[in-house]
Amino acid sequence: MSFLQIELTQGNINQGHFYLQDCHHFFPAACLGGKNKSLAGVSVSVMFDGTGESVETDIDATKRLFRGARGQSKRFLSFFNCKAGDTIYIQQDVSGNYRVSTRKPQ
């Protein structure tokens, strides 16, 4: 199973977001947008474990962030009391949606 593994930094915790390093090989090229909303890519569905929140968002490829999921990302990190050095995972399910989790996919 393919997944994206992200080690959190203190900056991620302080800012309430995480960077999608090496995301170009994991997400469809069409969902990678430019530096502002006018250059947005195609949205993908992202669900956050723990909070149960989901959002339709593209990826700001210049900042390497889910563009429309800042609040959801912050609440996810807070819900799991994430700390610098913790690892989170993003995987794609069979329906093409993505899930952010603190558990490594099997």
ABEGO torsion letter per residue (X at the ends): XBBBBBBBBAAAAAAGBBBBBGAAAABBAAABBBABAAABBBBBBBBBBGAGBBBBBBBBAAAGBBAAAAAAAAAAAAAAGBBBGBBBBBBBBAAGBBBBBABBBX
